[in-house]
Amino acid sequence: MKKTFLYFATVLLYSSTTLYAQINENKKKQKVQTLSEKFLAENKIPGMAISISINNKLFFSEGFGYSNLKTNEKVKPNLTKFRIASISKTLTAVALAKLVDDKKLDFDASLYTYLPNYPKKKYDFTIRQIGGHIAGIRHYKSNEFLSNKKMTIVNGLDLFKNDPLLFKPGTNYKYSTYGWNLLSVVIQNATNKDYFSYMEDAIFFPLKMNNTIVGNPDINIQNKTTFYIKRNNKIKVAPAVNNVFKAAGGGYLSTSEDLIKFGNELINPTIILKRTFLELVKTQKTSNQKNTKYGIGIVVSKTKNNHLKYSHSGGGVGASTQLLVYPKQNIVICFLTNLSGVKMKNYINELEQILIE
């Protein structure tokens, strides 16, 4: 009789705990849903996908709005491909780490080790410095961001290769997508392989990122969203741009669910060694010891309550995106939109209040 009572008491306790956890989980999901609907409406975003994983399992994954306003095609987080913009840098960073593991690359080697014909500058600079935006390579100027010119990644170097460095490497921080153009050519030269093929074989295939692809406008890409801009508070189709030449720093398309797979690689690395990953999240400092909060292709910061966060935002023509990784909590959040210039900070803070804090 006593054993029977203990058995039923245990079952009841387990059932109550499970029920409470389920209720709490459902409340969080509803809060994310409501917050996301509000974010979409307030910013007049045509379409957005948000996916969240906890302990490497999808917790929430929803599409909001439309991938095409003309056809009313709805966003699907497992299929709709958005421009991920500068999240591309984080993808390329892991590819660089893979080369370090394979002893084909040294983060602290000179650029000229891999690009001996690159125009000589006043100072030498390393792969690590380029990846951390402290090498002095310039960013876009004038309307380069809107270029629709067809270029290879090697041709793309012509835009900036003859310009002087902005400062002595290591002395300052200046965000530069063009630095990542250089790193994509480094990958080609270190592997004797096409950069795009290397990314596919080394990163996307093993992580089963089947919906991640270069945004080549010459190719008919299935499930690609239309890209939008806001002008005079009205939503319009964005001008055509060609980002192939700068794929490494801002040219990939992906789904929110594909990037969740990638985000989990940043928590528990499987295709690169843990020690090499830690090099990617080792924040760099300028010569006056100012912390840049940037490693190699990854922003390293803390939440309001001091929880560690790895992240990267993306801002492109017809794209405002974010990948957020919380290693201690084993949580990954990715949201992708098809609108330029969306302010994301408050939305991120509120998501963190629901899920992290």
C-alpha positions as CSV (number, residue, x, y, z in Angstrom):
1,M,0.0,0.0,0.0
2,K,2.8,2.4,0.9
3,K,4.7,1.6,-2.3
4,T,1.5,2.2,-4.3
5,F,1.0,5.6,-2.6
6,L,4.6,6.6,-3.3
7,Y,4.3,5.5,-6.9
8,F,1.2,7.6,-7.5
9,A,2.7,10.6,-5.6
10,T,5.7,10.4,-7.8
11,V,3.6,10.2,-11.0
12,L,1.4,13.1,-9.7
13,L,4.5,15.3,-9.0
14,Y,6.0,14.5,-12.4
15,S,2.7,15.3,-14.2
16,S,2.3,18.5,-12.3
17,T,5.9,19.6,-13.0
18,T,5.5,18.7,-16.7
19,L,2.2,20.5,-16.9
20,Y,3.7,23.6,-15.3
21,A,6.6,23.6,-17.7
22,Q,4.2,23.2,-20.7
23,I,2.1,26.1,-19.5
24,N,5.2,28.3,-18.9
25,E,6.5,27.4,-22.4
26,N,3.2,28.2,-24.0
27,K,3.1,31.6,-22.3
28,K,6.6,32.4,-23.6
29,K,5.6,31.4,-27.1
30,Q,2.5,33.6,-27.0
31,K,4.6,36.5,-25.7
32,V,7.0,36.1,-28.6
33,Q,4.1,35.9,-31.1
34,T,2.4,39.0,-29.7
35,L,5.7,41.0,-29.6
36,S,6.6,39.9,-33.1
37,E,3.2,41.0,-34.5
38,K,3.6,44.3,-32.8
39,F,7.2,44.7,-34.2
40,L,6.0,43.9,-37.7
41,A,3.1,46.4,-37.6
42,E,5.0,49.3,-35.9
43,N,7.8,49.1,-38.5
44,K,5.6,48.4,-41.5
45,I,7.7,45.4,-42.3
46,P,6.3,43.4,-45.3
47,G,7.6,40.1,-44.1
48,M,9.6,38.5,-41.3
49,A,10.7,35.0,-40.2
50,I,11.8,34.4,-36.6
51,S,13.1,31.1,-35.3
52,I,14.2,30.2,-31.8
53,S,15.9,27.1,-30.5
54,I,16.4,25.9,-27.0
55,N,18.8,23.0,-26.3
56,N,19.2,22.5,-30.0
57,K,15.5,22.0,-30.6
58,L,13.2,24.4,-32.3
59,F,11.1,26.2,-29.7
60,F,9.4,28.7,-31.9
61,S,9.5,29.2,-35.7
62,E,7.0,31.4,-37.4
63,G,6.6,33.5,-40.5
64,F,4.9,36.9,-40.3
65,G,3.5,39.0,-43.2
66,Y,4.5,38.4,-46.8
67,S,7.5,37.6,-48.9
68,N,5.8,39.2,-51.8
69,L,3.2,42.0,-51.3
70,K,2.0,41.7,-54.9
71,T,1.1,38.0,-54.8
72,N,0.4,37.9,-51.0
73,E,2.8,35.0,-50.7
74,K,3.3,34.3,-47.0
75,V,6.7,34.0,-45.2
76,K,7.7,30.5,-44.3
77,P,10.6,30.2,-41.8
78,N,11.8,26.9,-43.3
79,L,11.7,28.0,-46.9
80,T,11.6,31.8,-47.4
81,K,15.1,33.0,-48.3
82,F,16.0,36.5,-47.1
83,R,19.2,38.5,-47.6
84,I,21.1,37.9,-44.4
85,A,23.5,40.8,-45.1
86,S,26.4,41.0,-42.6
87,I,25.5,37.7,-40.9
88,S,27.4,36.4,-43.9
89,K,30.6,37.5,-42.1
90,T,29.9,35.0,-39.3
91,L,29.5,32.2,-41.8
92,T,32.8,33.1,-43.4
93,A,34.5,33.3,-40.0
94,V,33.7,29.6,-39.3
95,A,35.1,28.8,-42.8
96,L,38.3,30.5,-41.8
97,A,38.4,28.6,-38.5
98,K,38.0,25.3,-40.5
99,L,41.1,26.3,-42.5
100,V,43.0,26.9,-39.2
101,D,42.1,23.4,-38.1
102,D,43.3,22.0,-41.4
103,K,46.6,23.9,-41.0
104,K,46.0,25.9,-44.2
105,L,45.6,29.2,-42.4
106,D,47.1,31.2,-39.5
107,F,45.0,34.0,-38.1
108,D,48.1,35.9,-37.1
109,A,49.8,35.6,-40.5
110,S,50.2,38.6,-42.8
111,L,47.6,39.0,-45.5
112,Y,50.5,38.9,-48.0
113,T,51.1,35.3,-47.1
114,Y,48.0,34.4,-49.0
115,L,47.7,37.4,-51.3
116,P,51.3,38.2,-52.3
117,N,50.2,40.4,-55.2
118,Y,47.9,42.6,-53.2
119,P,49.2,46.2,-53.4
120,K,51.7,47.0,-50.6
121,K,50.6,49.4,-47.9
122,K,52.6,51.5,-45.5
123,Y,52.0,48.8,-42.8
124,D,51.5,45.1,-42.7
125,F,48.3,43.6,-41.3
126,T,47.1,40.1,-40.3
127,I,44.1,37.9,-41.1
128,R,42.9,38.4,-37.5
129,Q,43.1,42.2,-37.8
130,I,41.1,42.1,-41.0
131,G,38.5,39.8,-39.5
132,G,38.2,42.1,-36.5
133,H,37.9,45.4,-38.4
134,I,41.2,46.8,-37.0
135,A,43.3,46.5,-40.2
136,G,42.4,49.9,-41.6
137,I,40.6,48.7,-44.7
138,R,37.9,51.1,-45.7
139,H,34.2,50.4,-45.8
140,Y,31.7,51.5,-48.6
141,K,31.8,55.1,-49.8
142,S,29.3,57.1,-51.9
143,N,26.8,54.7,-53.6
144,E,29.0,51.5,-53.6
145,F,26.5,49.9,-51.3
146,L,23.9,50.1,-54.1
147,S,26.1,48.7,-56.9
148,N,24.4,46.4,-59.4
149,K,27.6,45.7,-61.3
150,K,28.4,42.1,-62.0
151,M,31.9,41.3,-60.5
152,T,33.8,38.3,-59.3
153,I,35.2,38.4,-55.7
154,V,38.7,39.0,-57.2
155,N,37.4,41.8,-59.5
156,G,35.7,43.3,-56.4
157,L,39.1,44.0,-54.9
158,D,39.6,46.7,-57.5
159,L,37.1,48.9,-55.7
160,F,39.5,49.5,-52.8
161,K,42.8,47.8,-53.2
162,N,44.7,50.9,-54.2
163,D,43.4,53.0,-51.4
164,P,45.6,53.7,-48.4
165,L,44.9,52.2,-45.0
166,L,42.7,54.5,-42.9
167,F,45.1,54.1,-39.9
168,K,48.0,52.0,-38.7
169,P,46.6,48.5,-38.2
170,G,45.7,47.8,-34.6
171,T,45.4,51.4,-33.5
172,N,41.7,51.9,-34.3
173,Y,38.4,50.1,-35.2
174,K,36.6,50.7,-38.4
175,Y,33.9,48.3,-39.6
176,S,34.7,47.2,-43.1
177,T,32.8,44.7,-45.4
178,Y,35.6,45.1,-47.9
179,G,38.0,43.5,-45.5
180,W,35.8,40.4,-45.8
181,N,36.1,40.6,-49.6
182,L,39.8,40.1,-49.0
183,L,39.2,37.2,-46.7
184,S,37.1,35.4,-49.3
185,V,40.1,35.6,-51.7
186,V,42.3,34.4,-48.9
187,I,40.1,31.3,-48.6
188,Q,40.3,30.7,-52.4
189,N,44.1,31.0,-52.3
190,A,44.6,28.9,-49.2
191,T,42.4,26.0,-50.5
192,N,43.0,26.3,-54.3
193,K,39.3,26.1,-54.5
194,D,36.4,28.4,-55.4
195,Y,35.2,30.3,-52.3
196,F,31.6,29.5,-53.0
197,S,32.3,25.8,-53.4
198,Y,34.4,25.8,-50.2
199,M,31.6,27.3,-48.2
200,E,29.1,24.8,-49.6
201,D,31.4,21.8,-48.9
202,A,32.9,22.9,-45.6
203,I,30.0,24.7,-43.9
204,F,26.6,24.4,-45.5
205,F,26.6,20.7,-46.4
206,P,27.8,19.3,-43.0
207,L,25.4,21.6,-41.1
208,K,22.5,20.7,-43.5
209,M,21.9,24.3,-44.4
210,N,20.1,23.4,-47.5
211,N,18.5,26.8,-48.0
212,T,21.6,28.9,-47.8
213,I,22.9,30.3,-51.1
214,V,24.6,33.2,-52.7
215,G,22.2,35.9,-53.7
216,N,23.0,35.8,-57.4
217,P,20.5,37.9,-59.4
218,D,21.3,36.0,-62.6
219,I,19.9,32.8,-61.1
220,N,16.2,32.0,-60.5
221,I,16.2,31.3,-56.8
222,Q,13.2,29.4,-55.5
223,N,11.4,30.9,-52.4
224,K,13.4,34.1,-52.5
225,T,11.6,37.0,-50.9
226,T,11.1,40.3,-52.7
227,F,13.2,43.1,-51.1
228,Y,11.7,46.3,-49.9
229,I,12.7,49.8,-48.8
230,K,10.7,52.6,-47.1
231,R,10.5,56.0,-48.8
232,N,8.3,58.8,-47.4
233,N,6.8,56.3,-45.1
234,K,5.7,54.1,-48.0
235,I,6.9,50.6,-48.8
236,K,8.4,50.2,-52.2
237,V,10.3,47.5,-54.0
238,A,14.1,48.0,-53.5
239,P,16.4,48.8,-56.4
240,A,18.3,45.8,-57.8
241,V,21.8,45.2,-56.4
242,N,24.4,42.6,-57.1
243,N,26.1,41.3,-53.9
244,V,27.9,38.3,-55.3
245,F,31.4,40.0,-55.2
246,K,31.0,40.7,-51.5
247,A,29.3,37.4,-50.6
248,A,31.7,36.7,-47.7
249,G,30.8,39.9,-45.9
250,G,27.2,40.4,-47.0
251,G,26.0,38.4,-50.0
252,Y,24.2,35.3,-48.8
253,L,20.5,34.4,-48.7
254,S,19.2,32.0,-46.0
255,T,16.2,31.0,-44.0
256,S,15.8,31.7,-40.2
257,E,15.7,27.9,-39.6
258,D,19.0,27.4,-41.5
259,L,20.6,30.0,-39.4
260,I,19.4,28.4,-36.2
261,K,21.4,25.3,-37.3
262,F,24.4,27.5,-37.8
263,G,23.9,29.3,-34.4
264,N,23.9,26.0,-32.6
265,E,27.3,25.3,-34.1
266,L,28.5,28.4,-32.2
267,I,27.4,26.8,-29.0
268,N,28.6,23.2,-29.5
269,P,31.1,23.2,-32.5
270,T,31.0,20.0,-34.6
271,I,32.8,21.0,-37.8
272,I,35.6,23.1,-36.2
273,L,37.6,22.5,-33.0
274,K,36.4,24.2,-29.8
275,R,39.8,25.9,-29.3
276,T,39.6,27.4,-32.8
277,F,36.1,28.6,-32.2
278,L,37.3,30.4,-29.0
279,E,39.7,32.3,-31.3
280,L,36.7,33.7,-33.2
281,V,35.1,35.0,-29.9
282,K,38.3,36.4,-28.5
283,T,37.5,40.1,-28.6
284,Q,40.2,42.3,-30.1
285,K,41.7,45.4,-28.6
286,T,43.2,48.5,-30.2
287,S,46.7,49.5,-29.2
288,N,45.3,51.8,-26.5
289,Q,43.6,48.7,-25.0
290,K,40.1,49.7,-26.0
291,N,37.9,46.5,-26.3
292,T,36.2,46.4,-29.7
293,K,33.7,43.8,-28.6
294,Y,34.4,42.0,-31.8
295,G,36.4,38.9,-32.4
296,I,36.6,37.5,-35.9
297,G,33.2,37.8,-37.6
298,I,31.3,37.7,-34.2
299,V,30.2,40.4,-31.8
300,V,30.8,39.4,-28.2
301,S,28.7,41.3,-25.6
302,K,26.5,40.9,-22.5
303,T,22.7,41.2,-22.0
304,K,21.4,43.7,-19.4
305,N,21.7,41.0,-16.8
306,N,25.3,40.2,-17.7
307,H,24.6,37.0,-19.8
308,L,27.1,36.2,-22.5
309,K,25.9,36.8,-26.1
310,Y,27.4,36.1,-29.5
311,S,25.7,38.0,-32.3
312,H,25.8,39.7,-35.6
313,S,23.3,42.0,-37.2
314,G,22.8,42.5,-40.9
315,G,21.7,45.6,-42.8
316,G,21.3,45.4,-46.6
317,V,19.2,46.6,-49.4
318,G,15.8,45.1,-48.5
319,A,17.1,43.4,-45.4
320,S,17.4,44.0,-41.6
321,T,18.5,40.8,-39.8
322,Q,19.9,39.5,-36.6
323,L,21.5,36.3,-35.3
324,L,21.7,36.0,-31.5
325,V,23.4,33.2,-29.6
326,Y,23.3,32.7,-25.8
327,P,25.8,29.9,-25.0
328,K,25.1,29.5,-21.3
329,Q,21.3,29.2,-21.8
330,N,21.8,27.1,-25.0
331,I,19.4,29.5,-26.9
332,V,19.6,30.7,-30.5
333,I,17.4,33.4,-31.9
334,C,17.3,34.4,-35.6
335,F,15.0,36.9,-37.2
336,L,15.1,38.0,-40.9
337,T,13.1,40.8,-42.5
338,N,12.7,41.9,-46.1
339,L,12.9,45.7,-45.3
340,S,15.9,48.0,-45.1
341,G,16.6,50.2,-42.1
342,V,14.5,48.5,-39.4
343,K,15.5,49.5,-35.9
344,M,15.9,46.2,-34.0
345,K,17.3,47.1,-30.6
346,N,14.1,47.3,-28.6
347,Y,12.7,44.2,-30.2
348,I,15.9,42.3,-29.2
349,N,15.7,43.6,-25.6
350,E,12.1,42.5,-25.3
351,L,12.9,39.0,-26.7
352,E,15.7,38.7,-24.2
353,Q,13.3,39.7,-21.3
354,I,11.0,36.9,-22.4
355,L,13.6,34.2,-23.1
356,I,16.8,35.0,-21.3
357,E,16.4,37.3,-18.4
